[in-house]
């Protein structure tokens, strides 16, 4: 569970940084993710026609209901400002983080339920693995870019 939370936070930070630069970066990452899922999920034509509207809706809701809300509080988690956080602010922020995490899980549960009507559970589980693989590759790429900038 800790690993999942860490990956989610890292992914959110990665997206947060990209959002600050340009919306086109978000679109670029989204197109890479779509290509990665398309290449690896092996959907039938019928599954694909039903899958993409559901998945795109999920991604849009996740962005508006999770990432944007997290972006509003992530400044408190930065090292240089962290010492200035009061106990009341910390409690409020922790409650917000829990709410965001719950929303994320609710959205994922709804996605799995919606997809179960159009594809087998094995493909839904494979989708989850592909999302994790994509996020890992994205983080590795960002890490490499960061280390190249340091040189």
Order of alpha helices (4+ residues) and beta strands (2+ residues): alpha-alpha-alpha-alpha-alpha-alpha-alpha
